[in-house]
Each structure stands twice: as C-alpha cells, then as structure tokens.
Amino acid sequence: MPLEKIVSDAGRAWALWRISEDETSLITQLGGIENIAPSISHPNKRLEWLAGRLLVMNVFSSMSLKFQGLTKDQHGKPFPIGYDHHVSLSHSFPYVATLIDKQGPAGIDLEQPKEKLFRVASRVLHPMELSDAGKDLQKHCIYWCAKEALIKIHGQKNLTLAENLRIDPFHLAEEGDVRGRIIVSDRETIIPLHYFVFANFVMVLNERISPL
C-alpha cells in the first residue's frame, strides 16, 4: 500500500494514499477483518472500499489501536467497532483519505477538479458562493469538498447543499482555512475547515471541534 501521508496529534489523525494494488492484495492485507459488501460490483469502487478500510487500519496502528472493522449507523455514518472514535472516509479513484478523531466529529472529503462541478454548481452553491467561485475550477472543488465534509460532520442526510450548508468566501492558495456553517432549524453551527490543493485533487477536512 503506497501510504503517502499520516498526520497525527493527540488522538486525531488524517491519512492519504494513492491506490496501486489489485483487489487480491488489498484483501490479503486486510487479513479477513472485513469482507467487501456484495452490492459493490464496479472494480474501482471495490478497490476504494477495501483501500478505505485498510487505510483506517493503518491509521489505527499508528495510534496504537487494533482495528476490528467498521460499522454504520442508520444514516450510513461509519464507526470503528469497539471504539468511540469518529471516522470519516473519502475517495476519488485512485485516491483515498480518512480522518479519525477520538474527541469530536470528523469530516473529510477529496475530489478531483472536473468540469462536472460547473454543471452542478447552481444546485450546490448559494448565490454568494457562486459569485466567489466564479470560473475558478479549483475554488468550485474546494466548495464542493467543504460541503461534503460538513455533511459527514452533521451525520444525517436531511440537508440542502445550497441553503443548509454555507462556506464563507475565501482567498485561494495551495493550503488555507475556510469557515463552514451548518444551518438547521434556525440554529447555526460554525465549523472551522482546512483545505489542501494538490496536483490532481483537492482535500478539505475539519479542524478539531467540540462534539456537536
């Protein structure tokens, strides 16, 4: 597994790698801890599923924890079996990322800048966000990833991207901070986020926050 990066600090870690293994290799490295869901048939999706769990296993090992598999709540949010750590996973083949936090909510998302982001922008972005993103594909990608990270932090699927999830305007750089807001039933929760612009993809994850 070409594990590209692990960044850890006090019970919190995020990690990234680029998949180059075949399915058999990933299954072998998982050692039977989890079996791939039978509903997943596309070859790349199967690799992402396996690699995601293997990445979590590696991060757990770096935190001196034993990975026993992942389970999901009724909303599909993953949780590690036997621990109360928060886990977030993201993948855009061939890249996979995870964020694990013992203390509070975790949200991470990565995406490759593609023209499709322009086509869906009017449904995803608030007019203020559309104005700020303009024709900059990387900014559109950061907005998209930031909102996906907020969805994972919220943990439920009852949100409208353009209205319930807001990202404040920001200056584009190779790496930077943005402020996210989850607005539900007149309650606004501020979520500090951090983004990275890599050569082939963008990644956004939340800074450490108190349990929601």
Residue pairs with C-beta under 8 A, 6 or more apart in sequence:
1 17
1 21
1 26
1 29
1 51
1 54
1 55
1 58
2 17
2 18
2 19
2 20
3 15
3 17
3 55
3 58
4 16
4 17
4 18
5 15
5 16
5 17
6 13
6 14
6 15
6 58
6 59
6 62
7 13
7 14
7 15
8 14
8 59
8 62
8 63
11 63
11 85
11 101
11 102
11 103
12 99
12 100
12 101
12 102
12 103
12 208
13 59
13 62
13 63
13 99
13 100
14 59
14 97
14 98
14 99
14 100
14 108
14 205
15 55
15 58
15 59
15 62
15 97
15 98
16 95
16 96
16 97
16 110
16 203
17 51
17 55
17 95
17 96
18 94
18 95
18 96
19 47
19 48
19 51
19 93
19 94
19 95
19 96
20 94
21 29
21 47
21 51
22 47
23 43
23 46
23 47
23 50
26 47
26 50
26 51
26 54
27 36
27 50
29 54
30 50
30 53
30 54
30 57
33 53
33 57
33 67
33 68
33 69
34 53
34 69
34 70
36 46
36 49
36 50
37 49
40 46
40 49
44 93
44 94
47 93
47 94
48 91
48 93
48 96
51 91
51 96
52 89
52 91
52 96
52 98
53 67
53 69
53 70
55 89
55 96
55 97
55 98
56 67
56 70
56 80
56 87
56 89
56 98
56 100
57 67
59 98
59 100
60 66
60 67
60 80
60 100
61 67
63 100
65 83
65 85
66 82
67 80
68 80
68 81
68 82
69 80
69 81
70 78
70 79
70 80
70 81
70 87
71 78
71 79
71 80
71 81
72 78
72 79
73 79
73 155
75 155
75 156
75 157
76 157
77 152
77 155
78 87
78 88
78 89
79 85
79 86
79 87
80 87
80 100
83 102
84 102
85 100
85 101
85 102
86 100
86 101
86 102
86 104
86 105
86 106
87 98
87 99
87 100
87 106
88 98
88 99
88 100
88 106
88 107
88 108
88 149
88 152
88 153
88 205
89 96
89 97
89 98
89 108
90 96
90 97
90 98
90 108
90 109
90 110
90 148
90 203
91 97
91 110
92 110
92 111
92 112
92 201
95 110
95 112
95 200
95 201
97 108
97 109
97 110
97 203
97 205
98 108
99 106
99 107
99 108
99 205
99 206
100 106
101 208
103 208
103 211
104 208
104 209
104 210
104 211
104 212
105 153
105 155
105 206
105 209
105 211
105 212
106 152
106 153
106 205
106 206
107 148
107 149
107 150
107 151
107 152
107 153
107 191
107 205
107 206
108 149
108 152
108 203
108 204
108 205
108 206
109 144
109 145
109 146
109 148
109 149
109 152
109 203
109 204
109 205
110 145
110 201
110 202
110 203
110 204
111 117
111 141
111 144
111 145
111 148
111 201
111 202
112 141
112 200
112 201
112 202
113 137
113 138
113 140
113 141
113 201
113 202
114 137
115 137
117 137
117 140
117 141
117 144
118 135
118 137
118 140
121 130
121 133
121 140
122 130
123 161
123 162
124 143
124 144
124 147
124 161
124 162
125 133
125 140
125 143
125 161
125 162
126 162
126 163
126 166
128 166
128 169
129 143
129 162
129 166
129 167
129 169
132 139
132 169
132 170
133 139
133 140
133 143
136 172
138 172
138 197
138 202
139 170
139 172
141 201
141 202
142 170
142 172
142 178
142 195
142 197
142 202
142 204
143 167
145 195
145 202
145 203
145 204
146 167
146 178
146 180
146 193
146 195
146 204
147 161
147 165
147 167
147 180
148 204
149 180
149 193
149 204
149 205
149 206
150 165
150 180
150 182
150 191
150 193
151 157
151 159
151 165
153 182
153 191
153 206
153 209
153 212
154 182
154 184
154 212
158 184
159 165
159 182
159 184
163 183
164 182
164 183
164 184
165 180
165 181
165 182
165 183
166 180
166 181
166 183
167 178
167 179
167 180
167 181
167 193
168 178
168 179
168 180
168 181
170 176
170 177
170 178
172 197
173 197
174 196
174 197
175 194
175 195
175 196
175 197
176 194
176 195
177 192
177 193
177 194
177 195
177 207
178 193
178 194
178 195
178 204
179 190
179 191
179 192
179 193
180 190
180 191
180 192
180 193
180 206
181 188
181 189
181 190
181 191
182 188
182 189
182 191
183 189
189 212
191 206
191 209
192 206
192 207
192 209
193 204
193 205
193 206
193 207
194 204
194 205
194 206
194 207
195 202
195 203
195 204
196 202
196 203
196 204
